[in-house]
Amino acid sequence: MTALPEGFLAAVARDFPADFLSVDPSDLATFGRDWTKVHEPRPAAVALPRTTDEVSRLLKLCTAFQVPIVPSGGRTGLAAGAVAAHGEVVVSLSRMRRMNPVDVLGGTVRVQAGAVTEEVHRHVAEHGLTWPVDFASKGSSQVGGNIATNAGGVKVIRYGLTRQWVLGLEVVLASGEVLELGGALEKNNTGIDLRQLFIGSEGTLGIITEATLKLTRLPGKLDVLLFAVPNLAGVLALFKEARTGPFVITAYEFFTEKCMARVRRHRSVREPLSAPSDYYVLLEVERAEPDALEAWIGSLFERGVVTDGTLAQHAGEAAAIWALREGISESLSATGMPHKNDIALPIQELEGFCAELESIFEARYPGWEIALFGHIGDGNLHVNVMKPDAMEKSAFLAQTHEADHTMFELVRKYRGSISAEHGIGLLKKDYLGYSRSATEIEIMRAIKRALDPLGIMNPGKVF
């Protein structure tokens, strides 16, 4: 463990509660990592503040003693953005879970950054409202982390990214200064919107401690369907049909039989369709009239758009279908070692990109299993390369590093992004130039220098 300055430790012991700072090995291992398995966690300590004031006073100390910090939320990211691998102090927001009363008239709620996404959903649902940021990790992800990574998820096609549902932020800078940005205002046209600098900045500019969230009404009746299609062209053809269907699409997800096979290996599955298929589509829709929906489904079969399908008849069946999709990441990790990539492409380019990617991998990396899934309706593709059982981890990581350059060249060719929703973190900083120009990167560095001149905020991430 990296030794912290004696003066720093003495000040913490004097000015903070006795349980504020932990050096317990189990805490270091837990709070020093995220869902990635590439970097070993090696934090010097874990700070567990309860208030913005405690965060502010801690950051003043960290600046005075030049102690690097890593902000930590639910640690569900997949880019190693919350990994503390070089003796940093992890600042966990897990004790900061307060949720204020819902402002029903304004359609907002103020919460601390450690509030868990699913708990926020339950808190506001009592008033017929929702914060429509939703993903498989909602039971453990935290609002501050969602905002710091501008998280996406399964409902982006309907509601957009996290930044569209944040009205105000309370942020602590490296200096300890506290900024109040935006409040509960829908309109505030007074120059550069500093709030947006912190949304998606991955904790490199400051620590988000509270947020005023914008809410919307809970959706009406939701229908959940699962279809089988033969290939990615079929996934896109069905999406085109759904775009003009008699409903509002709230989610359009796809996954392959390779993903499904891993879910089966990990846990018991009640098969929803009559036979396996190379590709599956999960479609969730709102406001569908039963007769119109049935007619639309019948037309898909008549015209050969789908080869099989099922419509959930009750909430239990809908949850079981969603569990197949939401269980993929966990199942991949439980049954092997996946090398994950989270990329975005223009929807019209997905088929060409995937065909070229498959051809490249077959030629250069024969025998590698690639499990694809994603939020196809917003162009987000999750590419999971599974480590061959007989290959050493070090050799696999070396080859995937080489393969990533190849894939990101392809992403650039098809005018995509190397990260759709998990950010850059440690894992993708070498590839940032594939999606951002040298001028853009220098502007981002200049903003970083202005707000964090000592470079203590989540050092080594993004750049």
GUDRENRO-224479 format. One line per 4 residues: their letters; for each residue x, y, z of C-alpha. Coordinates in Angstrom, 1 decimal. Each point is the difference from the previous one (the first is absolute). Layout:
<sites>
a = X:Y:Z; ...
</sites>
This chain:
<sites>
mtal = 0.0:0.0:0.0; 1.2:3.5:-0.9; 0.8:2.1:3.1; -1.9:3.2:0.3
pegf = 1.6:3.1:1.4; 0.0:0.1:3.8; -1.3:3.5:0.1; -2.9:-1.0:-2.2
laav = -0.9:-3.0:2.2; 0.3:2.2:3.2; -2.4:2.6:-1.5; -2.5:-2.7:-1.0
ardf = 0.2:-1.5:3.5; -0.5:3.4:1.6; -2.7:1.5:-2.2; -2.2:-2.9:-1.2
padf = -2.0:-2.8:1.7; 1.9:-3.1:1.1; -1.6:-2.1:-2.7; 0.7:2.5:-2.8
lsvd = 3.2:-1.7:-1.4; 0.5:-3.7:-0.3; 3.2:-1.9:-0.8; -1.6:-3.4:0.6
psdl = 1.2:-2.4:-2.8; -3.5:-1.2:-0.9; -1.1:3.6:-0.4; 3.0:0.9:-2.1
atfg = -0.7:-3.0:-2.3; -3.8:0.7:-0.2; 0.1:3.8:-0.6; 3.2:0.0:-2.1
rdwt = -1.5:-1.8:-2.9; -2.9:0.1:-2.5; -1.4:-2.8:-2.2; 3.2:-0.3:-2.0
kvhe = 2.6:-2.6:0.9; 3.0:1.4:-1.8; 1.6:2.2:2.8; 0.6:-1.2:3.5
prpa = -1.4:2.5:2.6; 2.7:1.6:2.1; -1.6:3.1:1.8; 1.7:1.5:3.0
aval = -3.3:0.5:1.9; -3.7:0.4:-0.5; -1.8:3.1:1.2; -3.7:-0.3:0.8
prtt = -1.6:3.5:0.3; -3.6:0.6:1.0; -0.3:3.6:-1.1; 1.2:2.5:-2.7
devs = 1.8:1.9:2.7; 2.1:-3.1:0.9; 0.8:-0.5:-3.7; 1.0:3.7:-0.2
rllk = 2.3:-0.1:3.0; 1.6:-3.3:-1.2; 0.8:1.4:-3.4; 1.6:3.1:1.6
lcta = 2.2:-2.3:1.9; 0.8:-2.1:-3.1; 1.0:3.1:-1.8; 2.2:1.2:2.9
fqvp = 1.8:-3.3:0.2; -0.3:-0.8:-3.8; -1.8:-3.3:0.7; -1.6:-1.5:-3.1
ivps = -3.6:-1.1:0.3; -2.4:-2.3:-1.9; -3.7:0.8:0.3; -2.1:-3.2:0.4
ggrt = -3.7:-0.7:-0.6; -1.5:-3.4:-0.5; 3.1:-1.2:-1.8; -2.0:-1.5:-2.9
glaa = 2.0:1.6:-2.8; 1.9:-2.0:-2.6; 2.8:2.4:-0.9; 2.0:-0.1:3.3
gava = -1.0:3.6:0.6; -0.5:-0.7:3.8; 3.1:-2.2:0.5; 2.5:1.2:2.5
ahge = 3.2:-1.8:-1.0; 2.8:2.4:1.1; -0.5:0.8:3.7; -2.8:2.5:-0.4
vvvs = -2.6:0.8:2.6; -3.4:-1.3:-1.1; -2.8:2.4:0.8; -3.1:-2.2:0.2
lsrm = -3.4:1.7:-0.1; -1.8:-3.1:1.3; -1.1:1.6:3.3; -1.5:3.0:-1.8
rrmn = -3.3:-1.5:-1.0; -2.5:2.7:1.2; -3.0:0.6:-2.4; -2.0:3.1:0.6
pvdv = -3.8:0.2:-0.4; -1.2:-0.1:-3.6; -1.0:3.4:-1.4; -3.1:-1.2:-1.9
lggt = -0.8:3.4:-1.4; 3.4:0.5:-1.4; 0.6:-3.6:-0.9; 3.4:-0.2:1.8
vrvq = 1.7:-1.6:2.9; 3.3:0.9:1.8; 2.1:-2.9:1.1; 3.5:-0.6:1.3
agav = 2.5:-1.6:-2.4; 0.0:-3.4:1.8; -3.7:-0.6:-0.6; -0.4:-3.3:-1.8
teev = -1.7:0.2:-3.4; -2.7:-2.5:0.8; -0.8:1.6:3.4; -0.5:3.3:-1.8
hrhv = -2.4:-1.7:-2.4; -2.0:-1.4:3.0; 0.1:3.4:1.8; -1.6:2.0:-2.9
aehg = -2.3:-2.8:-1.3; -2.3:0.7:3.0; -0.9:3.2:-1.7; -0.5:-1.6:-3.5
ltwp = 3.4:1.3:-1.1; 3.3:-1.5:-1.1; 3.6:1.0:-0.5; 0.3:-1.9:-3.3
vdfa = 3.7:-1.0:0.3; -0.1:-3.8:0.0; 2.4:-2.9:-0.5; 0.9:-3.5:1.3
skgs = 2.1:1.4:2.8; -2.8:2.3:1.4; 0.0:-2.0:3.3; 3.5:1.1:0.8
sqvg = 1.0:2.9:-2.2; -0.2:3.5:1.7; -1.3:3.2:-1.4; 3.4:1.8:0.3
gnia = 1.7:-2.7:-2.0; -2.8:0.0:-2.6; 0.5:3.8:-0.5; 3.8:-0.1:0.1
tnag = -0.1:-2.5:-2.9; -3.1:1.3:-1.7; -1.3:-3.5:0.1; -2.2:-1.4:-2.7
gvkv = -1.9:-3.2:0.5; -3.0:-1.8:-1.4; -2.4:3.0:-0.4; 2.2:2.4:-1.9
iryg = -2.0:-0.5:-3.2; -3.1:1.4:1.9; 1.5:2.5:2.5; 3.6:0.8:-1.0
ltrq = 3.1:0.0:2.1; 0.4:1.0:3.7; 1.0:3.6:-0.8; -3.5:0.6:-1.3
wvlg = -1.4:-0.7:3.5; 2.2:2.1:2.2; -1.1:3.5:0.8; 2.5:1.0:2.7
levv = 3.2:-1.2:1.6; 1.9:0.6:3.2; 3.7:-0.6:-0.7; 3.1:0.2:2.1
lasg = 3.2:1.1:-1.8; 3.5:-1.2:0.8; 0.5:3.2:2.0; -2.9:-0.9:2.2
evle = -2.2:2.8:-1.4; -3.7:-1.0:-0.4; -1.8:0.9:-3.2; -3.8:0.2:-0.3
lgga = -0.8:-0.4:-3.7; -3.5:0.3:-1.5; -2.3:-0.7:3.0; -3.4:-1.0:-1.1
lekn = -0.2:2.3:-3.0; -1.2:-1.3:-3.3; 1.3:3.2:-1.7; 3.2:1.7:0.8
ntgi = 1.5:1.6:-3.0; 2.9:1.9:1.7; 3.1:-0.9:-1.9; 2.0:-3.3:0.1
dlrq = -2.0:-2.8:1.8; 2.7:-1.1:2.5; -2.3:-2.8:1.2; 0.6:-1.8:-3.3
lfig = 3.8:0.0:0.5; -0.4:-2.3:3.0; -2.6:-2.3:-1.6; 2.1:-2.7:-1.7
segt = 3.3:1.3:1.4; 0.7:-3.3:1.9; 1.0:1.8:3.2; 3.0:1.7:-1.5
lgii = -1.3:3.5:0.6; -1.8:-0.2:3.4; -2.2:-2.2:2.2; -3.8:0.2:-0.5
teat = -1.6:-0.1:3.4; -3.6:0.8:-0.7; -2.2:0.3:-3.1; -3.5:1.4:-0.9
lklt = -1.5:-2.6:-2.3; -2.6:0.7:-2.6; -2.9:-2.4:0.1; -2.7:-1.1:-2.5
rlpg = -3.2:-2.0:0.3; 0.1:-3.7:0.5; -0.7:-1.7:-3.3; -3.4:-1.6:-0.6
kldv = -0.5:-3.7:-0.7; 3.2:-1.6:-1.3; 0.1:-3.0:-2.3; 3.2:-2.1:-0.2
llfa = 0.7:-2.2:-3.0; 2.8:-2.3:-0.9; 0.7:-0.8:-3.7; 2.3:-2.4:-1.8
vpnl = 1.7:1.3:-3.2; 2.7:-1.7:-2.1; 2.7:2.7:0.0; 0.9:3.6:0.7
agvl = -1.7:1.1:-3.2; -3.2:-1.6:1.5; 0.6:2.0:3.2; 0.1:3.3:-2.0
alfk = -2.9:-1.0:-2.3; -2.1:-0.6:3.1; 1.1:3.3:1.5; -1.2:1.8:-3.2
eart = -3.4:-1.7:0.4; -0.2:0.9:3.7; 0.7:3.6:-0.8; -3.3:0.2:-1.8
gpfv = -1.9:-2.3:2.3; -3.3:0.9:1.8; 1.8:0.9:3.3; 2.8:1.9:1.6
itay = 3.3:-1.9:0.3; 1.5:0.2:3.5; 2.8:-2.6:-0.6; 1.5:-1.8:-2.9
efft = 2.7:-2.5:1.0; 1.7:-2.8:-1.9; 2.3:-2.9:1.0; 1.5:-3.0:-1.6
ekcm = -0.3:-3.7:0.7; 3.6:0.1:1.3; -1.3:2.3:2.7; -3.0:-2.1:0.6
arvr = 2.2:-3.1:0.4; 2.0:1.7:2.7; -3.1:1.0:1.9; -1.1:-3.7:-0.2
rhrs = 3.4:-1.1:1.4; -0.3:2.4:2.9; -3.5:-0.7:1.1; -3.2:-1.8:-0.7
vrep = -2.0:1.5:-2.8; -3.6:-0.7:-1.1; 0.3:0.1:-3.8; -2.3:2.7:-1.3
lsap = 0.0:-1.2:-3.6; -0.4:-3.4:-1.7; 3.6:-0.3:-1.2; 3.3:1.9:0.2
sdyy = 0.7:2.8:-2.5; 3.2:1.7:-1.1; -1.4:3.4:1.0; -2.7:1.2:2.4
vlle = -1.9:3.3:0.3; -1.6:1.3:3.2; -2.6:2.6:-0.7; -1.8:2.0:2.7
vera = -2.8:2.3:-1.1; -2.5:2.4:1.5; -3.6:0.9:-0.9; -0.7:-2.9:-2.3
epda = -3.6:-0.9:-0.7; -0.3:-3.8:0.4; -1.7:-0.5:-3.4; 2.5:2.3:-1.8
leaw = 3.0:-1.7:1.7; -1.2:-3.5:-0.9; -0.6:1.0:-3.6; 3.5:1.5:-0.2
igsl = 1.6:-3.2:1.5; -2.0:-2.1:-2.5; 1.2:2.1:-2.9; 3.6:-0.6:1.1
ferg = -0.4:-3.8:-0.2; -1.9:0.2:-3.2; 2.7:2.0:-1.7; 2.9:-2.1:1.5
vvtd = 1.4:3.0:1.9; 0.3:-2.3:3.1; 0.3:-3.8:0.4; -1.4:-0.3:3.5
gtla = -1.2:2.2:2.8; -2.0:0.3:3.2; -2.0:2.8:1.7; 0.2:0.0:3.8
qhag = -3.4:-0.7:1.4; 0.6:1.4:3.5; 2.6:1.9:2.1; 1.8:-3.3:0.9
eaaa = 0.6:-1.0:-3.6; 1.1:3.6:-0.8; 2.5:-0.1:2.8; 1.3:-3.4:-1.1
iwal = 0.6:1.2:-3.6; 1.8:3.1:1.4; 2.1:-2.2:2.3; 1.5:-1.7:-3.1
regi = 1.3:3.3:-1.4; 1.0:1.5:3.4; 1.7:-3.2:1.1; 2.5:0.0:-2.9
sesl = 2.9:2.0:1.5; -0.1:-1.9:3.2; -0.2:-3.4:-1.8; 2.9:0.9:-2.3
satg = 2.2:0.8:3.0; -1.2:-3.0:2.0; 0.8:-2.5:-2.8; 3.3:1.4:-1.3
mphk = 2.1:3.1:-0.4; -1.6:2.5:-2.4; 1.9:2.9:-1.6; -2.7:2.6:-0.3
ndia = -0.5:2.8:-2.4; -2.8:2.5:0.0; -0.2:1.8:-3.4; -2.5:2.1:-1.9
lpiq = -0.7:0.3:-3.7; -2.5:1.6:-2.2; -2.9:-2.5:-0.2; 0.2:-0.2:-3.8
eleg = 3.7:-1.1:0.3; -0.5:-2.8:2.5; -0.4:-2.8:-2.5; 3.1:0.9:-2.1
fcae = 2.1:0.6:3.1; -0.9:-3.4:1.6; 0.6:-1.9:-3.2; 3.4:1.5:-0.4
lesi = 0.9:-0.5:3.6; -1.0:-3.7:-0.1; 2.1:-0.4:-3.1; 3.1:1.6:1.6
fear = -0.4:-2.1:3.2; -0.4:-3.3:-2.0; 3.2:0.8:-1.9; 2.2:1.3:2.9
ypgw = -1.4:-1.7:3.1; -1.5:-3.3:-1.0; -1.8:-1.9:2.8; -0.9:3.1:2.0
eial = -3.6:0.2:1.1; -1.7:3.3:-0.5; -3.2:0.7:1.9; -1.9:3.0:-1.3
fghi = -2.9:1.8:1.6; -1.2:3.6:0.3; -2.5:2.8:-0.1; -0.3:-0.3:-3.8
gdgn = -2.6:2.8:-0.2; 2.6:2.6:1.0; 2.9:-1.5:-1.8; 1.7:-1.4:3.1
lhvn = 1.8:-3.3:-0.5; 1.7:-2.0:2.8; 2.8:-2.2:-1.4; 1.2:-2.7:2.4
vmkp = 2.9:-2.1:-1.0; 0.3:-3.0:2.3; 3.4:-1.3:1.0; 0.7:-3.5:-1.3
dame = 0.2:-2.3:2.9; 3.5:-1.2:-0.9; 1.5:3.5:-0.4; 1.9:1.8:2.8
ksaf = -1.6:3.2:1.2; 3.1:2.1:-0.8; 0.1:-1.4:-3.6; -3.7:0.7:-0.4
laqt = 0.2:3.6:1.2; 3.0:0.6:-2.3; -1.9:-1.3:-3.0; -3.2:1.9:0.9
head = 2.0:3.2:0.3; 1.2:-0.6:-3.6; -3.5:-1.0:-1.1; -1.5:3.2:1.5
htmf = 2.2:2.2:-2.2; -1.4:-2.0:-3.0; -3.6:0.3:1.1; 0.3:3.7:0.9
elvr = 1.5:0.7:-3.5; -3.2:-1.6:-1.3; -2.1:2.1:2.4; 1.7:3.2:-1.4
kyrg = -0.6:-1.2:-3.5; -3.7:-0.4:0.7; -0.2:3.4:1.8; -0.7:-1.5:3.4
sisa = 1.2:0.4:3.6; 2.3:-2.2:2.0; -2.2:0.4:3.1; -3.7:0.3:-0.1
ehgi = -0.9:0.0:3.7; 2.8:-1.2:2.3; 2.5:2.8:-0.6; 3.7:-0.2:-0.5
gllk = 1.5:-0.7:3.5; 3.3:-1.8:0.0; -0.9:-2.6:-2.7; -0.7:2.3:-3.0
kdyl = 2.2:3.0:0.6; 2.6:-1.3:-2.5; -2.7:0.0:-2.7; -1.7:3.4:0.6
gysr = 1.6:1.3:-3.2; -2.2:-2.3:-2.0; -3.1:2.0:1.0; 1.3:3.4:0.9
sate = 2.3:2.4:-1.9; 3.3:1.3:1.4; -1.6:3.4:0.4; -3.0:-1.4:1.9
ieim = 2.4:-2.0:2.3; 2.1:3.1:0.7; -3.1:2.0:0.9; -1.1:-2.7:2.4
raik = 3.5:0.0:1.6; -0.2:3.8:0.3; -3.3:-0.3:1.9; 1.6:-2.6:2.2
rald = 2.9:2.2:0.8; -2.3:2.9:0.9; -2.1:-1.9:2.4; 2.6:-2.4:1.4
plgi = 3.4:1.6:-0.4; 1.8:-2.6:2.2; -1.6:-2.9:-1.9; -1.2:-1.8:3.1
mnpg = -3.6:-0.7:-1.2; -0.2:-3.6:-1.3; 3.6:0.2:-1.4; 0.9:-2.0:-3.1
kvf = -3.6:-0.3:-1.2; -1.2:1.1:-3.4; 3.3:1.7:-1.1
</sites>
